[in-house]
Amino acid sequence: MIDLLALVAATLATPTCDTSFTLYAEEAEFTDGSAASDNYDNNRDACWEIAPSCEDHVVLSFPRVDVEEGYDFVQVYDSWGKLMGKPASEGSTFSGSRLTVHFHSDESVAKTGFSAHYSCSVLSEEHTLIIPEENHADEVVPAPFGRRGW
């Protein structure tokens, strides 16, 4: 008999990385380790788990994304370990209760990498994600019900 729980856990596992960081602050910025004008290191495999103490959701945005297409990548996972997507360009935004960012670079061709910013947000009674004014004034995003990890 197949152990369904083990199968689900294996399918929805967060990535394994050479270097891992856990971010607990309610708001922070982080990068792949390079400055905006420098290239990232080759053969890098790192994860940042965003696990702040806020009670609601985290909004994650990428002001800068520049990786070697097809070889290097930045991926975002939800609290269940499900791949949410790859930030395709500057301004890509993700949200969830906990998020993990996975960055991988191969052995050649490095670019300027990524920078990311996250902050806690509040889910209102109408089930709408309210982004704090200091970050994005007047921006309201409908909450995607039915998604795991929310």
C-alpha positions, 0 to 999 in steps of 0.5 A, a space after each residue: 500500500 502506498 503511503 499517501 502522506 509520504 508521497 505528498 511530502 516528497 512531492 511538495 518538498 522545499 528545495 535542498 540548498 548548499 547554503 540556507 538562511 532563515 529570515 525572521 524580521 517582519 520586513 527585510 531586503 536581501 540579495 543573492 550576495 552580490 551588489 547591484 553592479 557586480 555579478 553573482 558567484 558561479 556554482 551558487 545554490 542558496 535558499 532563504 526561508 521567509 518566516 516572520 513572526 507576523 500573524 497574516 501574510 508576507 508580500 515578496 517583491 523582486 526589484 531586480 532580477 537578472 540571471 542567465 536564462 535557461 541555466 541559472 534561476 530564482 524560484 519561489 516556493 509556498 509554505 507547503 513546498 509547492 513551486 509558486 513560480 520564477 520572478 520573470 522580471 523586476 516587479 514580480 510579486 508573490 505572497 503567502 504565509 511563509 515563502 522560500 526563495 531558491 537561487 541557483 547558478 551554474 559553473 559559467 556566465 554570471 549576471 547581476 542576480 536579484 534583490 528581494 524585499 518582503 514585508 508583513 501584510 494583513 488579511 482583512 475580514 473581506 478576505 482581501 490582502 491589504 499591502 501596508 501604505 508605506 510600501 504600496 499606497 492604495 494597492 489592494 490585491 484579491 486573496 486567492 482562496 483555495 490555494 494551499 498555504 494560505 
